Amino acid sequence: MHAMMAVRDLPAAEKAGWRAWFEHYVFADEAIAAGDHLPAPARGVLGPASQDRTERIRGYLLKSLQRR
C-alpha cells in the first residue's frame, strides 16, 4: 500500500529507479545478502530478520507516513 501511494504515480524514469531498488533489495534471489559487504553492526535494516529490524522499519514507515 505504501508503495502504491509513494511510487505508482511517479514519472516512468523514477519508477524505473524504484523498480531496480525493489528488485535488488526485496525480490532478487540474492536480496537477502544485499548488506553482506557491510560489517554486521552497520547493516541496519539490511541485516537478518529480527524483532529489532521489524521495529526499526515500522518506526521509519510511521514517521514517513505522518509527514504526508
DSSP file (Angstrom, degrees, kcal/mol; ACC not computed):
  #  RESIDUE AA STRUCTURE BP1 BP2  ACC     N-H-->O    O-->H-N    N-H-->O    O-->H-N    TCO  KAPPA ALPHA  PHI   PSI    X-CA   Y-CA   Z-CA
    1    1 A M     >        0   0    0      0, 0.0     4,-2.3     0, 0.0     5,-0.2   0.000 360.0 360.0 360.0 -42.1    0.0    0.0    0.0
    2    2 A H  H  >  +     0   0    0      1,-0.2     4,-2.8     2,-0.2     5,-0.2   0.917 360.0  50.0 -62.7 -41.5    2.8    2.4    0.9
    3    3 A A  H  >>S+     0   0    0      1,-0.2     4,-3.0     2,-0.2     5,-1.4   0.888 108.7  52.7 -64.1 -38.3    4.5    1.7   -2.5
    4    4 A M  H  45S+     0   0    0      3,-0.2     5,-0.4     1,-0.2     4,-0.2   0.920 114.6  42.4 -61.9 -41.8    1.2    2.4   -4.3
    5    5 A M  H  <5S+     0   0    0     -4,-2.3    -2,-0.2     1,-0.2    -1,-0.2   0.901 126.0  31.9 -69.9 -41.0    0.9    5.7   -2.5
    6    6 A A  H  <5S+     0   0    0     -4,-2.8    -2,-0.2    -5,-0.2    -3,-0.2   0.762 132.4  18.2 -92.9 -26.5    4.5    6.7   -2.9
    7    7 A V  T ><5S+     0   0    0     -4,-3.0     3,-2.2    -5,-0.2    -3,-0.2   0.772  97.4  80.2-118.2 -37.4    5.7    5.2   -6.2
    8    8 A R  T 3 <S+     0   0    0     -5,-1.4    -3,-0.1     1,-0.3    -4,-0.1   0.796  99.1  41.8 -52.8 -39.7    2.9    4.2   -8.5
    9    9 A D  T 3  S+     0   0    0     -5,-0.4    -1,-0.3    -4,-0.2     3,-0.1   0.246  88.1 115.8 -97.8  13.9    2.2    7.6  -10.0
   10   10 A L  S <  S-     0   0    0     -3,-2.2    -3,-0.1     1,-0.1     5,-0.0  -0.337  79.7 -81.7 -74.0 161.9    5.7    8.8  -10.4
   11   11 A P     >  -     0   0    0      0, 0.0     4,-2.4     0, 0.0     3,-0.5  -0.265  47.8-104.7 -59.1 154.9    7.2    9.6  -13.8
   12   12 A A  H  > S+     0   0    0      1,-0.2     4,-2.2     2,-0.2     5,-0.2   0.850 118.6  53.3 -54.1 -42.4    8.5    6.5  -15.7
   13   13 A A  H  > S+     0   0    0      1,-0.2     4,-1.6     2,-0.2    -1,-0.2   0.899 111.0  46.3 -64.3 -40.1   12.2    7.2  -15.1
   14   14 A E  H  > S+     0   0    0     -3,-0.5     4,-2.2     2,-0.2    -1,-0.2   0.903 111.2  51.8 -68.6 -40.2   11.6    7.5  -11.3
   15   15 A K  H  X S+     0   0    0     -4,-2.4     4,-2.8     1,-0.2    -2,-0.2   0.878 105.9  56.0 -62.6 -36.1    9.5    4.3  -11.2
   16   16 A A  H  X S+     0   0    0     -4,-2.2     4,-2.2    -5,-0.2    -1,-0.2   0.902 106.9  50.0 -62.6 -40.0   12.3    2.5  -13.1
   17   17 A G  H  X S+     0   0    0     -4,-1.6     4,-2.1     1,-0.2    -2,-0.2   0.927 112.3  46.1 -62.8 -45.0   14.7    3.5  -10.3
   18   18 A W  H  X S+     0   0    0     -4,-2.2     4,-2.9     2,-0.2     5,-0.2   0.875 109.4  55.6 -65.2 -36.9   12.4    2.3   -7.7
   19   19 A R  H  X S+     0   0    0     -4,-2.8     4,-2.5     1,-0.2    -2,-0.2   0.928 109.4  46.7 -60.6 -44.5   11.8   -1.0   -9.6
   20   20 A A  H  X S+     0   0    0     -4,-2.2     4,-2.6     2,-0.2    -1,-0.2   0.900 111.9  51.3 -64.1 -40.3   15.6   -1.6   -9.6
   21   21 A W  H  X S+     0   0    0     -4,-2.1     4,-2.8     2,-0.2     5,-0.3   0.948 112.1  45.6 -61.6 -49.4   15.7   -0.8   -5.9
   22   22 A F  H  X>S+     0   0    0     -4,-2.9     4,-2.4     1,-0.2     5,-2.0   0.904 112.9  51.2 -61.6 -41.4   12.9   -3.2   -5.1
   23   23 A E  I  <>S+     0   0    0     -4,-2.5     5,-2.6    -5,-0.2    -1,-0.2   0.938 115.2  42.0 -60.5 -46.4   14.5   -5.9   -7.3
   24   24 A H  I  <5S+     0   0    0     -4,-2.6    -2,-0.2     1,-0.2    -1,-0.2   0.920 127.4  28.3 -68.3 -45.3   17.9   -5.5   -5.6
   25   25 A Y  I  <5S+     0   0    0     -4,-2.8    -2,-0.2    -5,-0.2    -3,-0.2   0.614 135.2  16.6 -96.5 -13.7   16.7   -5.3   -2.0
   26   26 A V  I  <5S+     0   0    0     -4,-2.4    -3,-0.2    -5,-0.3    -4,-0.1   0.739 124.2  30.1-124.9 -53.4   13.5   -7.2   -2.0
   27   27 A F  I   <S+     0   0    0     -5,-2.0    -4,-0.2     4,-0.1    -3,-0.2   0.769  86.1  97.8 -95.4 -27.0   12.8   -9.6   -4.9
   28   28 A A  S > <S-     0   0    0     -5,-2.6     3,-1.9    -6,-0.3     4,-0.3  -0.270  78.3-121.8 -63.7 148.6   16.1  -10.9   -6.2
   29   29 A D  T 3  S+     0   0    0      1,-0.3     3,-0.5     2,-0.1    -1,-0.1   0.821 116.5  49.9 -57.4 -30.2   17.2  -14.3   -5.0
   30   30 A E  T >  S+     0   0    0      1,-0.2     3,-2.1     2,-0.1    -1,-0.3   0.416  79.7 102.0 -88.6   0.8   20.4  -12.5   -3.7
   31   31 A A  G X  S+     0   0    0     -3,-1.9     3,-2.0     1,-0.3     4,-0.2   0.830  71.6  64.1 -57.1 -34.3   18.4   -9.8   -1.9
   32   32 A I  G 3  S+     0   0    0     -3,-0.5    -1,-0.3    -4,-0.3     3,-0.3   0.742 105.7  46.0 -62.7 -21.4   18.9  -11.5    1.5
   33   33 A A  G X  S+     0   0    0     -3,-2.1     3,-1.9     1,-0.2     4,-0.3   0.215  76.4 113.8-104.0  13.4   22.7  -10.9    1.1
   34   34 A A  T <  S+     0   0    0     -3,-2.0     3,-0.3     1,-0.3    -1,-0.2   0.769  83.2  40.8 -59.6 -27.1   22.4   -7.2   -0.1
   35   35 A G  T >  S+     0   0    0     11,-0.5     3,-2.2    -3,-0.3    -1,-0.3   0.322  81.0 106.5-101.9   7.6   24.1   -6.0    3.1
   36   36 A D  T <  S+     0   0    0     -3,-1.9    -1,-0.2     1,-0.3    -2,-0.1   0.724  71.3  64.3 -63.3 -20.8   26.8   -8.7    3.3
   37   37 A H  T 3  S+     0   0    0     -3,-0.3    -1,-0.3    -4,-0.3    -2,-0.1   0.605  94.2  77.5 -77.2  -9.4   29.5   -6.3    2.2
   38   38 A L  S <  S-     0   0    0     -3,-2.2     5,-0.1     1,-0.1     2,-0.1  -0.695  96.1 -98.6 -97.7 150.2   28.9   -4.2    5.4
   39   39 A P    >>  -     0   0    0      0, 0.0     3,-2.1     0, 0.0     4,-0.5  -0.422  42.4-109.8 -61.4 145.1   30.2   -5.1    8.9
   40   40 A A  G >4 S+     0   0    0      1,-0.3     3,-1.4     2,-0.2     4,-0.4   0.847 117.1  53.7 -48.6 -44.6   27.3   -6.8   10.8
   41   41 A P  G 34 S+     0   0    0      0, 0.0    -1,-0.3     0, 0.0     3,-0.2   0.723 109.4  50.4 -66.7 -16.7   26.8   -3.8   13.2
   42   42 A A  G <4 S+     0   0    0     -3,-2.1    -2,-0.2     1,-0.2     4,-0.1   0.437  85.1  88.0 -97.9  -0.2   26.4   -1.4   10.2
   43   43 A R    X<  +     0   0    0     -3,-1.4     3,-2.8    -4,-0.5     4,-0.2   0.781  55.9 166.4 -74.2 -27.0   23.8   -3.5    8.3
   44   44 A G  G >  S+     0   0    0     -4,-0.4     3,-1.8     1,-0.3    -1,-0.2  -0.227  74.7   1.8  51.1-125.9   20.8   -1.9   10.0
   45   45 A V  G 3  S+     0   0    0      1,-0.3    -1,-0.3    11,-0.1    -2,-0.1   0.599 128.9  66.7 -71.1  -9.6   17.6   -2.9    8.0
   46   46 A L  G <  S+     0   0    0     -3,-2.8   -11,-0.5    -4,-0.1    -1,-0.3   0.503  85.7  96.2 -85.0  -4.1   19.8   -4.9    5.6
   47   47 A G  S <  S-     0   0    0     -3,-1.8     3,-0.1    -4,-0.2   -13,-0.1  -0.114  91.0 -65.8 -75.5 179.2   20.6   -7.3    8.4
   48   48 A P        -     0   0    0      0, 0.0     5,-0.2     0, 0.0    -1,-0.2  -0.214  67.2 -79.5 -65.6 157.4   18.7  -10.6    9.0
   49   49 A A        +     0   0    0     -3,-0.1     2,-0.3     4,-0.1     3,-0.1  -0.300  67.7 145.2 -57.4 135.1   15.1  -10.6   10.1
   50   50 A S     >  -     0   0    0     -3,-0.1     4,-2.3     1,-0.1     5,-0.2  -0.967  62.9-101.8-162.1 166.5   14.6   -9.9   13.7
   51   51 A Q  H  > S+     0   0    0     -2,-0.3     4,-2.4     2,-0.2     5,-0.2   0.896 122.4  53.1 -62.0 -40.4   12.2   -8.1   16.1
   52   52 A D  H  > S+     0   0    0      2,-0.2     4,-2.4     1,-0.2    -1,-0.2   0.927 109.1  47.9 -61.8 -45.7   14.6   -5.2   16.3
   53   53 A R  H  > S+     0   0    0      1,-0.2     4,-2.5     2,-0.2     5,-0.2   0.924 111.3  51.1 -62.2 -43.4   14.7   -4.8   12.5
   54   54 A T  H  X S+     0   0    0     -4,-2.3     4,-2.7     1,-0.2    -1,-0.2   0.919 111.0  48.0 -59.6 -44.4   11.0   -5.0   12.2
   55   55 A E  H  X S+     0   0    0     -4,-2.4     4,-2.6     2,-0.2    -1,-0.2   0.880 110.8  51.3 -66.0 -37.8   10.6   -2.3   14.8
   56   56 A R  H  X S+     0   0    0     -4,-2.4     4,-2.1     2,-0.2    -2,-0.2   0.926 113.5  44.2 -64.4 -44.3   13.1   -0.1   13.1
   57   57 A I  H  X S+     0   0    0     -4,-2.5     4,-2.6     2,-0.2    -2,-0.2   0.925 113.7  50.6 -66.2 -44.1   11.3   -0.4    9.7
   58   58 A R  H  X S+     0   0    0     -4,-2.7     4,-2.7    -5,-0.2    -2,-0.2   0.927 110.9  49.1 -59.6 -45.9    7.9    0.1   11.3
   59   59 A G  H  X S+     0   0    0     -4,-2.6     4,-2.3     1,-0.2    -1,-0.2   0.901 110.8  50.0 -60.6 -42.6    9.1    3.2   13.1
   60   60 A Y  H  X S+     0   0    0     -4,-2.1     4,-2.4     2,-0.2    -1,-0.2   0.929 112.2  47.3 -61.6 -46.1   10.6    4.6    9.9
   61   61 A L  H  X S+     0   0    0     -4,-2.6     4,-2.8     2,-0.2     5,-0.2   0.909 110.3  52.1 -64.4 -42.1    7.4    4.0    8.0
   62   62 A L  H  X S+     0   0    0     -4,-2.7     4,-1.9     1,-0.2    -1,-0.2   0.927 112.2  45.7 -60.9 -44.4    5.2    5.5   10.7
   63   63 A K  H  X S+     0   0    0     -4,-2.3     4,-1.1     2,-0.2    -1,-0.2   0.907 112.9  51.2 -63.1 -41.3    7.3    8.7   10.7
   64   64 A S  H  < S+     0   0    0     -4,-2.4     3,-0.4     1,-0.2     4,-0.4   0.915 111.7  46.3 -62.3 -44.0    7.3    8.8    6.9
   65   65 A L  H >< S+     0   0    0     -4,-2.8     3,-0.9     1,-0.2    -1,-0.2   0.822 106.0  59.2 -70.5 -31.4    3.5    8.5    6.8
   66   66 A Q  H 3< S+     0   0    0     -4,-1.9    -1,-0.2     1,-0.2    -2,-0.2   0.786 100.2  57.9 -68.1 -26.3    3.0   11.1    9.4
   67   67 A R  T 3<        0   0    0     -4,-1.1    -1,-0.2    -3,-0.4    -2,-0.2   0.632 360.0 360.0 -77.0 -14.1    4.8   13.7    7.3
   68   68 A R    <         0   0    0     -3,-0.9    -1,-0.2    -4,-0.4    -2,-0.2   0.459 360.0 360.0 -85.6 360.0    2.4   13.2    4.4
